[in-house]
Structures are given as C-alpha cells and as structure tokens.
Amino acid sequence: MDKGYWYARSPEFLHTEVMQALRWLRAPGDTIFAVGAIALVLFVAGLKTGHSIREGEPQESLGKEPQPVA
C-alpha cells in the first residue's frame, strides 16, 4: 500500500517468486472454467442444430408432464 499502483504493475513486482506461484496456482481453475465454457457452447450449438434433443421424443412434449396411459 505504501508503494502505490504503479509499483504493483512494475516488472520488479510481477516477476517475484510469490507472483509466479500465484500465476501457476490459477492455471487449474482457469482450465476447469474453460472446459465448462466450451461444454456450454457445444450444448447450445447442439440445441440449435438438434443434436442435444433426445431421439424419438417429439419436441413439443419436452418440458411437459408425462400423460398417463389409459
């Protein structure tokens, strides 16, 4: 706090051992987030193209309660 914003953005601070470790510790979380984002994009693309909908089930019945068989 006593050195200011510009010191926090300087190479002297960013290339310290602690900052290098924090950057590497962030990598697994970023990877999991990226995989989730890609999965979401693929799912939405599948909905758009019809690949994410179950075969054999009419689209208008999706989201409705099943009707009892008489």
KAWOSUL-V423288 format. One record per residue. N is the residue number from 1. RES is the residue in three letters. PSI is psi as a letter, one per 40 degrees, with the letter a starting at -180 (none if undefined). Layout:
n = (N & N)
res = (RES & RES)
psi = (PSI & PSI)
This chain:
n = (1 & 2 & 3 & 4 & 5 & 6 & 7 & 8 & 9 & 10 & 11 & 12 & 13 & 14 & 15 & 16 & 17 & 18 & 19 & 20 & 21 & 22 & 23 & 24 & 25 & 26 & 27 & 28 & 29 & 30 & 31 & 32 & 33 & 34 & 35 & 36 & 37 & 38 & 39 & 40 & 41 & 42 & 43 & 44 & 45 & 46 & 47 & 48 & 49 & 50 & 51 & 52 & 53 & 54 & 55 & 56 & 57 & 58 & 59 & 60 & 61 & 62 & 63 & 64 & 65 & 66 & 67 & 68 & 69 & 70)
res = (MET & ASP & LYS & GLY & TYR & TRP & TYR & ALA & ARG & SER & PRO & GLU & PHE & LEU & HIS & THR & GLU & VAL & MET & GLN & ALA & LEU & ARG & TRP & LEU & ARG & ALA & PRO & GLY & ASP & THR & ILE & PHE & ALA & VAL & GLY & ALA & ILE & ALA & LEU & VAL & LEU & PHE & VAL & ALA & GLY & LEU & LYS & THR & GLY & HIS & SER & ILE & ARG & GLU & GLY & GLU & PRO & GLN & GLU & SER & LEU & GLY & LYS & GLU & PRO & GLN & PRO & VAL & ALA)
psi = (d & e & d & i & d & d & d & d & e & i & d & d & d & d & e & i & d & d & d & d & d & d & d & d & d & d & d & d & d & d & d & d & d & d & d & d & d & d & d & d & d & d & d & d & d & d & d & d & e & e & e & e & h & h & i & e & h & i & d & e & e & h & e & i & i & i & h & i & h & none)
